[in-house]
Amino acid sequence: MGETIAVIQDLALLYGAKVITALAIFIIGRWLAKKISAVVQKLLAKNAVDPAIQHFVGSLVSWVLLMFVVIAALGQLGIQTASFVAIVGAAGLAVGLALQGSLANFAAGVLILIFRPFKVGDFVEVAGVSGVVQRIQIFTTELHSPDNKKIIVPNGGIISGNITNYSANDTRRVDLVFGIGYGDDIDAAKAVLESVVAAEARVLTDPAPTVAVVELADSSVNLVCRPWVNTADYWDVYFNITEAAKKALDAKGISIPFPQRDLHLHNVGALVQQPQAKTSIA
């Protein structure tokens, strides 16, 4: 019994120290990896590097350093790192096949940073959702929706679909449609809309705004109003012109009809009576 206890004590002294050292390497190494990642991001920020690249490179540095920390900790436990690398390589193939989606997201993240279809702060529509880009990470991109919801979109879904960047250009065209009655004066309605657009200081003069008849609809004559504005002023101008146009058209007595259907009844004369069938009993 005494010999067993002595053996256990020897093993505890031998491997216990290795386990404690391995844990210390892992904990300190992970802390250093985070610190180095933060330093790298700060250096990139000082050099005015795009924030998306800052987050991406910082995350990549952190993951790579953490991998080396894990290998060092396992080496302290007596595991042959050369064999471990071989095992990791074989396991990596299997894991890679199992995580094709994640690897595709990683590759997509690299492509986003290379081709830069958008940057942090842009308002975009990707993978069926829209919002302001907050950060581009290794596997995902984070958006904030207009109603302040946090949306996490896999990078693979972004690259494989259409990307609409509403902030890419300095100017945008505001497309508005106003319907007037068939009995109303088209020229008068156009003059009202042109005056409303001219009164809006944020509308650009170049390109010139367009006011024209676009459609003869079922219940109305539709006019388009298309002023150009700076991208940052888009929604303010959209809301302001919509309200001002309604008030101005009302003031001029120009109606904005709602969908309706006229029913015409015609008198076709006397009712035609059908002869009644007669039956006889023999």
C-alpha positions as CSV (number, residue, x, y, z in Angstrom):
1,M,0.0,0.0,0.0
2,G,2.8,2.4,0.9
3,E,4.6,1.6,-2.4
4,T,1.4,2.5,-4.3
5,I,1.0,5.8,-2.5
6,A,4.6,6.6,-3.2
7,V,4.1,5.8,-6.9
8,I,1.0,8.0,-7.1
9,Q,2.9,10.8,-5.4
10,D,5.8,10.5,-7.9
11,L,3.3,10.6,-10.8
12,A,1.5,13.6,-9.3
13,L,4.8,15.4,-8.9
14,L,5.9,14.5,-12.4
15,Y,2.7,15.1,-14.4
16,G,1.0,17.5,-12.0
17,A,3.8,20.1,-12.6
18,K,3.5,19.5,-16.4
19,V,-0.3,20.0,-16.3
20,I,0.0,23.1,-14.2
21,T,2.6,24.5,-16.5
22,A,0.5,23.6,-19.6
23,L,-2.5,25.4,-18.1
24,A,-0.3,28.4,-17.3
25,I,1.0,28.5,-20.9
26,F,-2.5,28.3,-22.2
27,I,-4.0,31.0,-19.9
28,I,-1.0,33.4,-20.3
29,G,-0.8,32.7,-24.1
30,R,-4.5,33.4,-24.7
31,W,-4.2,36.6,-22.7
32,L,-1.1,37.6,-24.8
33,A,-2.9,36.7,-28.0
34,K,-5.8,39.1,-27.2
35,K,-3.3,41.8,-26.2
36,I,-1.3,41.4,-29.4
37,S,-4.5,41.4,-31.4
38,A,-5.6,44.7,-29.8
39,V,-2.1,46.2,-30.4
40,V,-2.3,45.2,-34.1
41,Q,-5.7,46.8,-34.4
42,K,-4.5,50.0,-32.8
43,L,-1.5,50.2,-35.1
44,L,-3.8,49.8,-38.1
45,A,-6.1,52.4,-36.8
46,K,-3.2,54.9,-36.4
47,N,-2.4,54.3,-40.1
48,A,-6.0,55.1,-41.1
49,V,-6.7,51.5,-42.3
50,D,-10.3,50.7,-43.0
51,P,-12.1,49.6,-39.7
52,A,-13.3,46.4,-41.5
53,I,-9.7,45.4,-42.2
54,Q,-8.7,46.3,-38.6
55,H,-11.3,43.9,-37.1
56,F,-10.6,41.2,-39.6
57,V,-6.8,41.2,-39.2
58,G,-7.1,41.5,-35.4
59,S,-9.3,38.4,-35.3
60,L,-7.0,36.5,-37.7
61,V,-3.9,37.3,-35.5
62,S,-5.7,36.2,-32.4
63,W,-6.7,32.8,-33.9
64,V,-3.3,32.1,-35.3
65,L,-1.5,32.9,-32.0
66,L,-4.1,30.9,-30.1
67,M,-3.2,27.9,-32.3
68,F,0.5,28.2,-31.4
69,V,-0.4,28.5,-27.7
70,V,-2.4,25.3,-27.8
71,I,0.5,23.5,-29.6
72,A,3.0,24.8,-27.0
73,A,0.7,23.7,-24.1
74,L,0.3,20.2,-25.6
75,G,4.1,20.0,-26.0
76,Q,4.6,20.7,-22.3
77,L,2.4,17.7,-21.5
78,G,4.8,15.5,-23.4
79,I,2.8,15.2,-26.6
80,Q,5.1,15.1,-29.6
81,T,4.2,18.2,-31.6
82,A,5.4,16.8,-34.9
83,S,3.0,13.9,-34.5
84,F,0.4,16.3,-33.3
85,V,0.8,18.4,-36.5
86,A,0.4,15.3,-38.6
87,I,-2.7,14.4,-36.6
88,V,-4.0,17.9,-36.9
89,G,-3.4,17.8,-40.7
90,A,-5.4,14.6,-41.0
91,A,-8.1,15.8,-38.7
92,G,-8.1,19.1,-40.5
93,L,-9.0,17.4,-43.7
94,A,-11.9,15.7,-42.1
95,V,-13.0,18.8,-40.3
96,G,-12.6,20.8,-43.4
97,L,-15.0,18.5,-45.2
98,A,-17.4,18.8,-42.3
99,L,-17.1,22.6,-42.1
100,Q,-17.2,23.5,-45.7
101,G,-19.7,26.2,-45.0
102,S,-17.4,27.8,-42.4
103,L,-14.4,27.6,-44.7
104,A,-16.6,29.2,-47.5
105,N,-17.5,32.0,-45.1
106,F,-13.8,32.5,-44.3
107,A,-12.9,32.7,-48.0
108,A,-15.8,35.0,-48.6
109,G,-14.6,37.3,-45.8
110,V,-11.2,37.5,-47.5
111,L,-12.9,38.4,-50.8
112,I,-15.0,41.1,-49.1
113,L,-11.8,42.7,-47.8
114,I,-10.0,42.4,-51.1
115,F,-12.8,43.7,-53.4
116,R,-14.4,45.9,-50.8
117,P,-18.0,46.1,-52.1
118,F,-18.8,47.9,-48.9
119,K,-17.1,49.3,-45.8
120,V,-18.0,49.9,-42.1
121,G,-20.6,52.6,-41.9
122,D,-22.3,51.9,-45.3
123,F,-26.0,51.1,-45.5
124,V,-26.3,47.9,-47.5
125,E,-28.8,45.3,-48.5
126,V,-27.3,41.8,-48.5
127,A,-28.7,38.2,-48.2
128,G,-32.2,39.5,-48.0
129,V,-31.6,41.9,-45.1
130,S,-30.5,45.6,-44.9
131,G,-28.7,47.7,-42.3
132,V,-25.5,49.7,-41.5
133,V,-22.3,47.7,-41.5
134,Q,-20.8,47.6,-38.1
135,R,-17.9,45.2,-38.5
136,I,-16.6,42.5,-40.9
137,Q,-15.3,39.5,-39.1
138,I,-13.6,36.3,-40.2
139,F,-16.8,34.3,-40.8
140,T,-19.6,36.8,-40.5
141,T,-20.6,40.5,-41.1
142,E,-22.5,42.4,-38.4
143,L,-25.3,44.8,-39.5
144,H,-27.5,47.1,-37.5
145,S,-31.0,47.5,-39.0
146,P,-32.8,50.9,-39.1
147,D,-34.9,49.9,-36.1
148,N,-31.6,49.0,-34.2
149,K,-31.6,45.2,-34.5
150,K,-28.3,43.4,-34.6
151,I,-28.1,41.2,-37.7
152,I,-25.3,38.6,-38.1
153,V,-24.9,37.6,-41.8
154,P,-22.6,34.7,-42.9
155,N,-20.0,36.1,-45.4
156,G,-20.7,33.2,-47.8
157,G,-24.3,34.3,-48.1
158,I,-23.2,37.9,-48.9
159,I,-20.7,36.9,-51.7
160,S,-23.1,34.4,-53.3
161,G,-25.9,37.0,-53.6
162,N,-26.6,40.5,-54.8
163,I,-25.1,43.4,-52.8
164,T,-26.8,46.7,-52.9
165,N,-24.7,49.5,-51.4
166,Y,-26.9,52.6,-50.8
167,S,-24.0,54.6,-49.4
168,A,-21.5,54.0,-52.2
169,N,-22.3,57.1,-54.3
170,D,-22.5,60.7,-53.1
171,T,-25.9,61.4,-54.6
172,R,-29.2,59.5,-55.0
173,R,-32.4,60.0,-56.9
174,V,-35.7,60.2,-54.9
175,D,-38.5,58.5,-56.8
176,L,-42.0,59.7,-56.0
177,V,-45.3,59.0,-57.7
178,F,-48.4,61.2,-57.3
179,G,-51.8,60.3,-58.8
180,I,-54.3,63.0,-59.9
181,G,-57.8,62.6,-61.2
182,Y,-58.6,62.3,-64.9
183,G,-60.6,65.5,-64.7
184,D,-57.7,67.5,-63.2
185,D,-55.4,69.8,-65.1
186,I,-52.1,68.0,-65.7
187,D,-50.1,71.2,-66.4
188,A,-51.3,72.7,-63.1
189,A,-50.4,69.6,-61.2
190,K,-46.9,69.5,-62.7
191,A,-46.5,73.2,-61.8
192,V,-47.4,72.5,-58.2
193,L,-44.9,69.6,-58.0
194,E,-42.2,71.7,-59.6
195,S,-42.7,74.5,-57.1
196,V,-42.6,72.0,-54.2
197,V,-39.3,70.6,-55.5
198,A,-37.9,74.1,-56.1
199,A,-38.8,75.1,-52.5
200,E,-36.7,72.2,-51.0
201,A,-33.2,73.6,-50.4
202,R,-31.6,70.1,-50.3
203,V,-32.6,69.2,-53.8
204,L,-29.7,69.4,-56.2
205,T,-29.9,71.4,-59.4
206,D,-27.5,69.1,-61.3
207,P,-28.9,66.7,-62.4
208,A,-32.1,68.6,-62.8
209,P,-35.3,67.2,-61.2
210,T,-37.9,65.5,-63.4
211,V,-41.6,65.9,-63.2
212,A,-43.6,64.1,-65.9
213,V,-46.6,61.9,-66.6
214,V,-45.6,58.3,-66.3
215,E,-48.8,56.3,-66.5
216,L,-52.5,56.4,-67.3
217,A,-53.7,54.1,-64.5
218,D,-57.2,52.7,-63.9
219,S,-58.2,55.4,-61.4
220,S,-55.6,58.1,-61.8
221,V,-53.1,59.9,-64.0
222,N,-49.7,59.2,-62.4
223,L,-47.0,61.8,-62.3
224,V,-43.4,61.0,-61.3
225,C,-41.3,63.4,-59.3
226,R,-37.6,62.6,-59.3
227,P,-35.3,65.1,-57.6
228,W,-31.6,64.3,-56.9
229,V,-30.2,64.8,-53.4
230,N,-27.1,64.0,-51.4
231,T,-27.2,60.5,-50.1
232,A,-27.3,61.6,-46.5
233,D,-30.5,63.7,-47.2
234,Y,-32.4,61.0,-49.0
235,W,-35.1,60.1,-46.4
236,D,-35.5,63.7,-45.1
237,V,-36.2,65.0,-48.6
238,Y,-38.4,62.0,-49.4
239,F,-40.7,62.6,-46.4
240,N,-40.7,66.4,-46.7
241,I,-41.6,66.4,-50.4
242,T,-44.3,63.8,-49.9
243,E,-46.0,65.9,-47.3
244,A,-45.5,69.2,-49.0
245,A,-46.9,67.9,-52.3
246,K,-50.1,66.6,-50.7
247,K,-50.7,69.9,-49.0
248,A,-49.9,71.9,-52.2
249,L,-52.2,69.8,-54.4
250,D,-55.0,70.1,-51.9
251,A,-54.6,73.8,-51.8
252,K,-55.0,74.0,-55.6
253,G,-58.0,71.8,-55.6
254,I,-56.3,69.0,-57.4
255,S,-57.6,65.6,-56.3
256,I,-55.5,62.6,-55.4
257,P,-58.0,59.8,-56.2
258,F,-58.2,56.5,-54.5
259,P,-58.9,53.2,-56.4
260,Q,-62.6,53.1,-57.4
261,R,-64.9,51.4,-59.9
262,D,-67.9,52.9,-61.7
263,L,-70.9,50.6,-62.1
264,H,-73.4,51.5,-65.0
265,L,-76.9,49.9,-65.0
266,H,-78.9,49.8,-68.3
267,N,-82.7,49.2,-68.7
268,V,-83.1,46.4,-71.2
269,G,-86.9,46.7,-71.4
270,A,-89.6,44.3,-70.4
271,L,-88.7,41.0,-68.9
272,V,-88.9,38.1,-71.3
273,Q,-91.2,35.4,-69.8
274,Q,-90.3,31.9,-70.4
275,P,-93.2,29.6,-71.4
276,Q,-94.2,27.1,-68.7
277,A,-94.2,23.5,-69.5
278,K,-97.6,21.8,-69.4
279,T,-98.3,18.3,-68.3
280,S,-101.4,16.3,-69.2
281,I,-102.7,13.1,-67.6
282,A,-104.2,10.7,-70.0
